[in-house]
Amino acid sequence: MTGKPVPTHALLLLTAVAVVLPIAICVLLALGRLLEGMGDATGRRVLDCVSLGAGVLWAVDLVSLVLIQAVNSLVDSARPPEESKKEEL
C-alpha cells in the first residue's frame, strides 16, 4: 500500500470543521440570549436546539478525527522500512 487510506484533504476538512464549529456554537448561543433579552423566547429555544445539533456534530467530528488518525498511524506502522534506511544499515 503506497498511500494513506484517508486522503489528506479529508483530514484538512475535518480539522477545519473542528476549529470553526465551537465558534459557531458560541455565536448561536449568544444570539439566542440576545433574542431572549429582546422578548423572543421562541427564537432562543430554536437557536438552543440548533446549537445542540452543532455540538453533536462537533463531537462526531472530533471522534472521526481521532479514528482517522489511528487508522493512518496503523498503516504507517505496518509498512516495511524504506529502502534508504536499509542501505544505511
C-alpha atoms as one frame of an Amber mdcrd trajectory, in Angstrom:
protein
   0.000   0.000   0.000   1.663   3.197  -1.143  -0.699   5.868   0.167  -2.704
   6.646   3.229  -6.186   5.095   3.433  -7.692   8.512   4.232  -6.874  11.395
   1.871  -5.195  14.486   3.252  -7.990  16.787   2.115 -10.439  14.828   4.287
  -8.216  15.395   7.323  -7.954  19.091   6.496 -11.723  19.381   6.155 -12.384
  17.635   9.469  -9.777  19.806  11.187 -11.284  23.000   9.770 -14.751  21.942
  10.912 -13.357  21.122  14.374 -11.957  24.652  14.629 -14.979  26.530  13.241
 -17.837  24.684  14.986 -17.071  25.836  18.566 -17.026  29.430  17.346 -20.345
  28.950  15.575 -21.856  27.342  18.678 -20.814  30.287  20.845 -22.252  32.780
  18.359 -25.539  30.865  18.164 -25.838  30.698  21.954 -25.044  34.402  22.321
 -27.601  35.299  19.656 -30.179  33.156  21.433 -29.584  35.019  24.689 -29.865
  38.326  22.825 -33.199  37.242  21.370 -34.378  36.208  24.824 -33.442  39.627
  26.157 -35.490  41.204  23.384 -38.516  39.109  24.361 -38.287  36.375  21.716
 -38.329  33.177  23.777 -39.216  31.036  20.763 -36.185  32.285  18.856 -33.976
  31.438  21.835 -35.341  27.901  22.003 -34.800  27.397  18.273 -31.220  28.641
  18.463 -30.598  26.454  21.524 -31.723  23.410  19.518 -29.532  24.412  16.578
 -26.600  24.891  18.975 -27.209  21.449  20.447 -27.176  19.930  16.969 -23.932
  21.740  16.167 -22.460  20.429  19.417 -23.347  16.860  18.476 -21.834  17.413
  15.034 -18.674  18.763  16.673 -18.395  15.675  18.915 -18.825  13.367  15.906
 -16.181  15.358  14.038 -13.667  15.045  16.891 -14.241  11.295  17.236 -13.840
  10.919  13.466 -10.551  12.805  13.577  -9.211  10.507  16.289 -10.270   7.367
  14.423  -8.823   8.558  11.117  -5.510   9.416  12.740  -5.461   5.967  14.371
  -6.081   4.231  11.028  -3.361   6.275   9.335  -0.864   5.503  12.094  -1.655
   1.765  11.913  -0.956   1.790   8.191   2.349   3.593   8.805   3.432   1.030
  11.408   2.562  -1.895   9.105   4.764  -0.652   6.267   8.250  -2.073   5.822
  11.116   0.377   6.287  12.113   2.429   3.277  14.977   1.294   1.032  17.151
   4.234   2.071  17.015   3.137   5.690  18.078  -0.407   4.710  21.092   0.901
   2.817  22.347   2.822   5.874  22.470  -0.388   7.912
